[in-house]
Amino acid sequence: MEIRFYLDPDTGVPHIYEHDVNEEEVEDVLQRPSEDRPGTEGSRIALGQTRGGRYLRVVYVPNPKPDSVFVITAYNLTGKALAAFRRRRRRRPK
């Protein structure tokens, strides 16, 4: 999968760095998302766990090129959002 990242115009580095997330963690979630649902304005939201055990929300836009995405941001899933995510996973039929 080809993954491109939104670069912060002030720093020139991927925006995900501001949320202490790295490219490998984003790739973990995008390759095996627990949930992937529509966002706003054509974006998608993937929720999942990294190989390191972190739970992330990744906001991305699918590219017209097959197997390619543009990641807007990614950040830790915490608090009520994490609790709701875990609840949904428990309810899901196996």
Z-matrix of the N, CA and C atoms (Angstrom, degrees):
N
C 1 1.449
C 2 1.530 1 108.65
N 3 1.313 2 116.15 1 132.78
C 4 1.462 3 121.21 2 176.33
C 5 1.524 4 108.43 3 -91.22
N 6 1.329 5 115.99 4 125.13
C 7 1.465 6 121.17 5 -178.38
C 8 1.519 7 108.28 6 -122.93
N 9 1.339 8 115.06 7 124.08
C 10 1.464 9 121.48 8 173.70
C 11 1.517 10 107.40 9 -110.39
N 12 1.315 11 116.94 10 151.78
C 13 1.454 12 121.29 11 -176.12
C 14 1.527 13 111.48 12 -121.43
N 15 1.330 14 115.53 13 144.71
C 16 1.458 15 121.04 14 173.13
C 17 1.525 16 107.58 15 -67.20
N 18 1.330 17 116.63 16 127.63
C 19 1.459 18 121.94 17 179.40
C 20 1.522 19 109.50 18 -97.80
N 21 1.316 20 115.99 19 129.67
C 22 1.457 21 121.89 20 177.47
C 23 1.518 22 108.31 21 -63.60
N 24 1.346 23 118.37 22 123.91
C 25 1.465 24 120.24 23 -176.65
C 26 1.533 25 113.50 24 -63.43
N 27 1.342 26 117.88 25 -27.13
C 28 1.466 27 120.45 26 -179.01
C 29 1.520 28 112.57 27 -77.33
N 30 1.343 29 116.78 28 -37.85
C 31 1.464 30 119.94 29 -174.20
C 32 1.526 31 113.12 30 -106.44
N 33 1.334 32 117.54 31 -24.12
C 34 1.455 33 121.14 32 -178.50
C 35 1.522 34 114.25 33 79.65
N 36 1.340 35 117.16 34 6.55
C 37 1.467 36 121.27 35 178.20
C 38 1.533 37 108.97 36 -109.51
N 39 1.336 38 117.43 37 160.79
C 40 1.466 39 119.12 38 179.81
C 41 1.532 40 112.29 39 -55.10
N 42 1.326 41 115.20 40 138.35
C 43 1.465 42 121.77 41 -179.08
C 44 1.529 43 112.03 42 -58.82
N 45 1.316 44 117.49 43 -29.30
C 46 1.463 45 120.48 44 -178.02
C 47 1.526 46 111.81 45 -59.86
N 48 1.327 47 118.69 46 -25.35
C 49 1.467 48 121.65 47 179.24
C 50 1.529 49 111.54 48 -61.28
N 51 1.327 50 116.83 49 -30.52
C 52 1.468 51 120.09 50 179.13
C 53 1.520 52 111.56 51 -65.46
N 54 1.336 53 116.54 52 -19.19
C 55 1.464 54 121.84 53 179.78
C 56 1.532 55 110.88 54 -106.12
N 57 1.328 56 117.21 55 16.05
C 58 1.469 57 123.21 56 -179.55
C 59 1.524 58 112.61 57 55.55
N 60 1.329 59 115.63 58 41.53
C 61 1.464 60 122.69 59 177.10
C 62 1.527 61 106.94 60 -118.51
N 63 1.334 62 117.18 61 141.79
C 64 1.465 63 119.05 62 178.12
C 65 1.530 64 110.74 63 -112.29
N 66 1.318 65 115.30 64 171.10
C 67 1.464 66 121.36 65 -174.94
C 68 1.524 67 112.75 66 -61.74
N 69 1.330 68 117.49 67 -38.18
C 70 1.460 69 120.93 68 -178.92
C 71 1.527 70 111.48 69 -64.04
N 72 1.333 71 116.13 70 -38.42
C 73 1.467 72 119.79 71 178.97
C 74 1.529 73 110.79 72 -65.72
N 75 1.317 74 116.79 73 -40.95
C 76 1.461 75 120.67 74 177.37
C 77 1.524 76 109.91 75 -62.27
N 78 1.316 77 116.40 76 -43.67
C 79 1.458 78 120.65 77 179.36
C 80 1.532 79 111.19 78 -62.10
N 81 1.342 80 117.45 79 -39.96
C 82 1.469 81 121.07 80 176.43
C 83 1.525 82 111.29 81 -55.23
N 84 1.330 83 115.95 82 -48.63
C 85 1.468 84 120.49 83 -176.96
C 86 1.526 85 110.87 84 -68.93
N 87 1.327 86 117.77 85 -42.25
C 88 1.466 87 119.92 86 -178.09
C 89 1.527 88 112.75 87 -68.62
N 90 1.322 89 117.70 88 -30.34
C 91 1.461 90 119.80 89 179.44
C 92 1.525 91 112.26 90 -75.79
N 93 1.349 92 117.02 91 -31.28
C 94 1.457 93 120.36 92 -179.63
C 95 1.520 94 110.84 93 -139.90
N 96 1.341 95 118.47 94 66.61
C 97 1.464 96 119.68 95 -179.09
C 98 1.530 97 111.06 96 -72.04
N 99 1.326 98 115.88 97 142.47
C 100 1.462 99 120.44 98 173.22
C 101 1.523 100 109.44 99 -76.64
N 102 1.330 101 115.77 100 -33.98
C 103 1.466 102 122.55 101 176.20
C 104 1.523 103 107.99 102 -138.49
N 105 1.310 104 116.35 103 145.07
C 106 1.459 105 121.97 104 174.81
C 107 1.516 106 106.08 105 -145.79
N 108 1.320 107 115.87 106 110.64
C 109 1.465 108 119.16 107 -174.94
C 110 1.522 109 111.37 108 -133.53
N 111 1.320 110 116.03 109 166.08
C 112 1.472 111 119.25 110 -179.24
C 113 1.523 112 111.97 111 -67.07
N 114 1.320 113 115.65 112 143.60
C 115 1.458 114 122.54 113 173.50
C 116 1.520 115 108.14 114 -106.76
N 117 1.320 116 116.62 115 -146.55
C 118 1.462 117 120.42 116 178.80
C 119 1.522 118 109.87 117 -105.02
N 120 1.301 119 115.80 118 153.60
C 121 1.466 120 123.78 119 175.27
C 122 1.529 121 113.10 120 51.74
N 123 1.327 122 116.84 121 43.09
C 124 1.455 123 121.27 122 176.34
C 125 1.512 124 115.50 123 84.86
N 126 1.324 125 117.36 124 0.00
C 127 1.466 126 119.58 125 -179.83
C 128 1.531 127 110.01 126 -82.45
N 129 1.313 128 115.38 127 168.08
C 130 1.458 129 123.18 128 176.21
C 131 1.517 130 107.48 129 -127.86
N 132 1.333 131 116.13 130 155.42
C 133 1.457 132 121.59 131 178.18
C 134 1.519 133 108.16 132 -125.66
N 135 1.328 134 115.45 133 119.53
C 136 1.460 135 121.20 134 177.46
C 137 1.523 136 108.29 135 -106.81
N 138 1.329 137 115.31 136 133.22
C 139 1.457 138 121.23 137 176.36
C 140 1.513 139 107.85 138 -118.42
N 141 1.317 140 116.22 139 137.47
C 142 1.448 141 118.17 140 179.05
C 143 1.504 142 112.46 141 -178.67
N 144 1.335 143 114.01 142 -178.20
C 145 1.449 144 121.76 143 -177.01
C 146 1.525 145 109.86 144 -111.58
N 147 1.319 146 115.24 145 138.53
C 148 1.463 147 120.49 146 177.67
C 149 1.525 148 109.42 147 -81.21
N 150 1.323 149 116.17 148 168.11
C 151 1.469 150 119.76 149 175.93
C 152 1.524 151 110.81 150 -61.54
N 153 1.317 152 116.92 151 -27.02
C 154 1.464 153 121.69 152 178.69
C 155 1.513 154 113.89 153 -80.75
N 156 1.347 155 117.29 154 -5.31
C 157 1.458 156 121.14 155 176.41
C 158 1.518 157 115.89 156 99.31
N 159 1.333 158 118.26 157 -4.55
C 160 1.468 159 120.48 158 178.65
C 161 1.519 160 110.31 159 -76.12
N 162 1.324 161 115.78 160 146.19
C 163 1.464 162 121.34 161 173.91
C 164 1.520 163 107.71 162 -100.44
N 165 1.351 164 115.71 163 127.22
C 166 1.464 165 120.20 164 -177.12
C 167 1.516 166 111.80 165 -126.59
N 168 1.331 167 113.99 166 154.26
C 169 1.458 168 123.03 167 168.00
C 170 1.518 169 105.49 168 -111.83
N 171 1.329 170 116.65 169 123.91
C 172 1.465 171 122.32 170 -178.81
C 173 1.527 172 108.11 171 -116.61
N 174 1.324 173 116.59 172 121.69
C 175 1.462 174 122.20 173 178.09
C 176 1.522 175 106.89 174 -101.81
N 177 1.332 176 115.96 175 123.01
C 178 1.459 177 120.36 176 -175.83
C 179 1.519 178 111.47 177 -145.43
N 180 1.336 179 115.01 178 167.63
C 181 1.458 180 122.14 179 176.56
C 182 1.526 181 107.01 180 -124.06
N 183 1.332 182 118.19 181 124.75
C 184 1.467 183 118.90 182 176.29
C 185 1.529 184 109.51 183 -65.91
N 186 1.313 185 116.71 184 137.66
C 187 1.465 186 121.95 185 176.95
C 188 1.519 187 109.37 186 -86.01
N 189 1.340 188 117.27 187 155.93
C 190 1.465 189 119.45 188 175.32
C 191 1.532 190 112.00 189 -62.14
N 192 1.337 191 116.68 190 -30.36
C 193 1.461 192 121.38 191 178.06
C 194 1.536 193 108.12 192 -68.41
N 195 1.325 194 118.36 193 129.21
C 196 1.466 195 120.71 194 -178.27
C 197 1.526 196 112.52 195 -57.11
N 198 1.331 197 115.57 196 143.63
C 199 1.457 198 123.56 197 177.19
C 200 1.528 199 112.04 198 56.74
N 201 1.344 200 116.22 199 42.79
C 202 1.454 201 121.86 200 -178.89
C 203 1.526 202 109.16 201 -142.63
N 204 1.349 203 116.62 202 136.95
C 205 1.460 204 121.12 203 179.90
C 206 1.521 205 110.27 204 -136.66
N 207 1.337 206 115.34 205 158.58
C 208 1.454 207 123.05 206 175.24
C 209 1.525 208 106.83 207 -117.21
N 210 1.333 209 117.50 208 113.28
C 211 1.459 210 122.90 209 -177.44
C 212 1.523 211 109.24 210 -86.24
N 213 1.320 212 115.68 211 123.98
C 214 1.461 213 121.57 212 179.26
C 215 1.521 214 109.87 213 -85.41
N 216 1.336 215 116.27 214 -51.38
C 217 1.459 216 120.99 215 178.93
C 218 1.516 217 109.83 216 -157.30
N 219 1.312 218 115.85 217 165.70
C 220 1.460 219 122.83 218 175.29
C 221 1.520 220 107.29 219 -153.47
N 222 1.318 221 115.81 220 141.56
C 223 1.458 222 119.11 221 -179.58
C 224 1.522 223 110.55 222 -155.11
N 225 1.339 224 115.75 223 164.24
C 226 1.460 225 122.50 224 179.82
C 227 1.510 226 111.08 225 -61.43
N 228 1.294 227 115.33 226 140.95
C 229 1.458 228 122.19 227 172.29
C 230 1.522 229 105.25 228 -91.73
N 231 1.332 230 117.60 229 118.30
C 232 1.469 231 121.18 230 -176.32
C 233 1.520 232 110.78 231 -136.14
N 234 1.300 233 115.82 232 171.54
C 235 1.459 234 122.47 233 172.83
C 236 1.510 235 114.45 234 58.64
N 237 1.320 236 115.05 235 -136.25
C 238 1.462 237 121.13 236 -176.92
C 239 1.521 238 112.70 237 -63.53
N 240 1.336 239 116.57 238 -34.78
C 241 1.469 240 120.13 239 179.52
C 242 1.527 241 110.62 240 -64.18
N 243 1.330 242 117.06 241 -40.43
C 244 1.461 243 120.91 242 178.04
C 245 1.523 244 110.83 243 -68.26
N 246 1.321 245 116.70 244 -41.92
C 247 1.473 246 120.42 245 178.84
C 248 1.526 247 110.62 246 -61.44
N 249 1.327 248 117.41 247 -42.95
C 250 1.472 249 121.26 248 179.23
C 251 1.526 250 110.69 249 -65.34
N 252 1.332 251 116.88 250 -40.82
C 253 1.462 252 121.23 251 178.06
C 254 1.524 253 110.44 252 -60.78
N 255 1.313 254 117.56 253 -46.86
C 256 1.475 255 121.13 254 179.05
C 257 1.534 256 111.09 255 -63.07
N 258 1.318 257 116.44 256 -38.80
C 259 1.467 258 120.35 257 177.61
C 260 1.521 259 110.70 258 -61.73
N 261 1.330 260 116.93 259 -45.39
C 262 1.467 261 120.66 260 179.22
C 263 1.521 262 111.12 261 -62.23
N 264 1.312 263 116.98 262 -38.63
C 265 1.471 264 119.95 263 179.45
C 266 1.526 265 111.61 264 -66.40
N 267 1.337 266 117.35 265 -35.99
C 268 1.468 267 120.37 266 178.67
C 269 1.518 268 111.73 267 -68.02
N 270 1.322 269 116.58 268 -34.53
C 271 1.466 270 121.34 269 -177.91
C 272 1.501 271 113.23 270 -78.09
N 273 1.326 272 117.47 271 -20.57
C 274 1.449 273 121.29 272 -175.41
C 275 1.530 274 109.93 273 -65.20
N 276 1.340 275 116.70 274 132.31
C 277 1.472 276 118.71 275 177.79
C 278 1.524 277 110.24 276 -66.15
N 279 1.300 278 115.78 277 140.95
C 280 1.461 279 121.34 278 -177.74
C 281 1.501 280 111.98 279 -83.84
